Amino acid sequence: MNLLADIQALLPSEARDWIQKRFTTDAETFSARSFFIAFSSAVRFCGKNPLQITSSQQHSFCNTHGAMPRLWRTDHTARICLLLQYARNNPSLLEQLLAAADLGETEAIAYALPFITNDQHYTQHAHALLRSNIQSVFEAIALDNIFPARYFDENGWNQMVLKSFFINSDTRYILASGQRHTPQLAAMLIDYTRERDAASRAINPQIWKFIAPSAQTYTEHLHAHTKNCTTTEQQALQLALSGCSEDTAWADIPPLDL
């Protein structure tokens, strides 16, 4: 398994050629300055196009490497290659990037976190990115990314999940969510649904997946929701009441469409 080669393979040929040329050119003359120039110019040479890969390829990559390249663009992917080649064992380079990165660069760094050596060191940076008001930055950490499930403490994980519902992210793409359930998370989400009820606001059906492992504690609350709801909500509530939180069972339950 060659992570860098697998990521390069996601790129179109022109972008792959540019990356390989950078690696060859910098092999004997690498400097921090040349790295920063390449990282900044990736968008100019590789474009900002969505990756042309199938859903099957996305899932295969995720199963192997712990990240889903569903939202990666060509510039993101090229920058991830550069990070893996030059910054994964050089934390100072990454620190400097984080201090001055633009939006696209920040997203690429967030996508790359699962692949960087000594991941635990970057937990504080991941939390800082989650506090962003820019949804794409938040989702680069929260969705399609195994880093939070591996390294966040309980409070950090719970706050990320709650914010995902608050800003209407597609929580189907929170990786390994079933491994991080706690009664405390269920209680937080139940409180959130009660606040939505009190304000007569719709509730994302996917929230019941995260409550399902503790459904027996909240049976009355869940049954109350089954009385006046859509077919999709009814399906989600029945799954939750059965205690099911398996991703495959919930895959066809769409999130709230505001």
C-alpha positions in Angstrom: 0.0 0.0 0.0 1.6 3.3 -1.1 -0.5 6.2 0.2 1.2 8.9 -1.9 1.0 6.9 -5.1 -2.7 6.2 -4.4 -3.4 9.9 -4.0 -1.5 10.8 -7.1 -3.5 8.3 -9.0 -6.7 10.3 -8.2 -5.4 13.2 -10.3 -5.8 13.8 -14.0 -2.6 13.1 -16.0 -1.6 16.8 -16.4 -1.7 17.4 -12.6 0.1 14.1 -11.9 2.9 15.2 -14.3 3.2 18.5 -12.5 3.5 16.9 -9.1 6.1 14.4 -10.3 8.1 17.2 -11.9 8.0 19.0 -8.6 9.2 15.9 -6.8 12.0 15.4 -9.3 13.1 19.1 -9.3 13.1 19.4 -5.6 14.8 16.1 -4.9 18.2 17.7 -4.6 17.3 21.4 -4.1 14.4 21.2 -1.6 13.9 24.3 0.6 11.0 25.6 2.6 10.7 28.4 0.1 10.3 26.1 -2.9 7.7 24.1 -0.9 5.6 27.1 -0.1 5.8 28.3 -3.8 4.7 24.9 -5.0 1.9 24.7 -2.5 0.6 28.1 -3.4 0.9 27.6 -7.1 -0.8 24.2 -7.2 -4.2 25.8 -8.1 -2.6 27.5 -11.1 -1.1 24.3 -12.5 -3.7 21.7 -11.4 -6.9 23.7 -11.6 -9.9 23.6 -9.2 -11.9 20.8 -10.7 -13.7 18.0 -8.9 -11.9 14.7 -9.1 -13.2 12.5 -11.8 -13.6 9.3 -9.8 -16.5 7.0 -9.2 -18.3 6.4 -5.9 -16.8 2.9 -5.9 -13.3 4.4 -6.2 -14.1 6.9 -3.4 -15.2 4.1 -1.0 -12.3 1.9 -1.9 -9.9 4.7 -1.1 -11.7 5.4 2.1 -11.6 1.8 3.2 -7.9 1.7 2.6 -6.8 5.1 3.9 -9.5 6.4 6.3 -10.6 9.4 4.2 -13.2 9.8 1.5 -12.1 12.0 -1.4 -15.7 12.9 -2.2 -15.3 16.6 -2.1 -11.6 16.9 -3.0 -10.7 19.1 -6.0 -7.6 18.8 -8.1 -5.8 21.6 -6.3 -6.7 20.0 -2.9 -5.3 16.6 -4.1 -2.1 18.1 -5.5 -1.5 20.0 -2.2 -2.1 16.8 -0.2 0.6 15.1 -2.2 3.0 18.0 -1.5 2.2 17.8 2.2 2.8 14.1 2.3 6.1 14.4 0.5 7.6 17.3 2.4 5.6 18.1 5.6 4.5 14.9 7.2 7.7 14.6 9.2 8.3 18.4 9.3 5.7 20.0 11.7 7.3 23.4 11.4 6.3 23.6 7.7 2.7 22.7 8.5 2.6 25.3 11.4 3.8 28.0 9.0 1.2 27.0 6.4 -1.7 27.0 8.9 -0.7 30.5 9.9 -1.0 32.0 6.4 -3.2 29.6 4.4 -6.0 30.8 2.2 -9.3 29.0 2.0 -8.4 26.3 -0.6 -5.0 25.7 1.2 -6.8 25.4 4.6 -9.2 22.8 3.2 -6.3 20.8 1.7 -4.5 20.8 5.1 -7.7 19.6 6.8 -8.2 16.8 4.3 -4.6 15.8 4.8 -4.6 15.5 8.6 -5.4 11.7 8.6 -2.3 11.0 6.7 0.2 13.1 8.6 2.7 11.4 10.9 2.1 12.1 14.6 -1.5 13.0 14.0 -2.2 13.6 17.7 0.0 16.7 17.6 -2.5 18.4 15.3 -5.7 17.8 17.3 -5.7 21.4 18.5 -5.4 22.6 14.9 -8.4 20.4 13.9 -10.5 21.9 16.7 -9.5 25.4 15.6 -10.7 24.5 12.0 -14.0 23.3 13.4 -14.6 26.6 14.9 -14.5 28.2 11.5 -17.6 30.0 10.3 -16.8 28.8 6.8 -18.8 25.6 6.2 -16.4 24.0 3.8 -13.5 24.3 6.3 -15.6 22.8 9.1 -16.7 19.9 6.8 -13.2 19.2 5.6 -12.6 18.0 9.2 -16.0 16.8 10.2 -17.0 14.8 7.1 -15.2 12.1 5.1 -12.4 12.3 7.6 -11.3 9.6 10.1 -9.2 12.1 12.1 -11.9 13.2 14.6 -13.0 9.6 15.4 -9.4 8.6 16.1 -8.2 11.6 18.1 -10.9 13.8 19.5 -11.9 13.4 23.2 -15.5 12.9 24.0 -16.4 16.6 24.4 -14.6 17.5 21.2 -16.4 14.8 19.3 -19.8 15.6 20.7 -19.5 19.3 19.9 -18.5 18.5 16.4 -21.6 16.3 15.9 -23.9 18.8 17.4 -22.5 21.6 15.2 -22.9 19.4 12.1 -26.6 19.2 12.8 -26.8 22.9 13.7 -25.4 24.0 10.3 -27.1 21.2 8.4 -24.0 19.3 7.2 -24.7 15.9 5.7 -23.9 13.8 8.8 -24.1 10.6 6.7 -20.4 11.3 6.0 -19.2 11.5 9.6 -16.8 8.6 9.6 -16.9 5.9 12.3 -19.8 7.6 14.1 -21.0 4.3 15.5 -17.8 3.8 17.3 -18.0 7.0 19.2 -21.6 6.9 20.7 -22.0 7.9 24.3 -25.1 8.5 26.5 -23.9 12.1 26.8 -24.0 12.6 23.0 -27.5 11.2 22.9 -28.6 13.5 25.7 -27.2 16.6 23.9 -29.0 15.6 20.7 -32.2 15.0 22.4 -32.0 18.4 24.0 -31.4 19.8 20.5 -34.5 18.1 19.1 -36.6 19.5 21.9 -35.3 23.0 21.1 -36.3 22.4 17.5 -39.7 21.2 18.5 -40.3 24.2 20.8 -39.4 26.5 17.8 -41.6 24.5 15.4 -38.6 23.8 13.3 -37.9 20.7 11.2 -35.5 18.0 12.5 -32.9 16.3 10.4 -34.0 12.6 10.2 -30.3 11.5 10.5 -30.2 12.8 14.1 -32.1 9.7 15.2 -29.2 7.5 14.0 -26.9 9.1 16.6 -29.5 8.7 19.3 -30.4 5.1 18.3 -27.9 3.3 20.7 -29.6 5.1 23.6 -33.1 4.9 22.2 -34.5 2.9 25.1 -33.8 5.9 27.4 -35.9 8.2 25.2 -38.6 5.8 23.9 -41.4 8.2 24.9 -39.8 11.1 23.1 -39.2 9.1 19.9 -42.7 7.7 19.9 -44.1 11.2 20.2 -42.4 12.1 17.0 -43.9 9.2 15.0 -47.4 10.7 15.3 -47.0 13.6 12.9 -44.1 13.1 10.6 -43.2 12.3 7.0 -42.6 8.8 5.6 -38.8 9.5 5.8 -39.0 10.6 9.4 -41.1 7.6 10.2 -38.5 5.3 8.7 -35.7 7.0 10.6 -37.6 6.8 13.9 -38.4 3.1 13.5 -34.7 2.4 12.8 -33.8 4.4 15.9 -36.4 2.6 18.1 -34.9 -0.7 17.0 -31.5 0.5 18.3 -30.0 0.3 14.8 -27.2 2.7 14.0 -25.5 0.8 11.2 -24.4 3.1 8.3 -25.8 0.7 5.6 -29.3 0.8 7.2 -29.3 4.6 7.3 -27.7 5.2 3.9 -31.0 5.9 2.2 -32.3 8.2 4.8 -31.8 11.7 3.4 -30.7 14.6 5.6 -32.9 17.6 6.2 -33.2 19.7 3.0 -33.5 23.3 4.1 
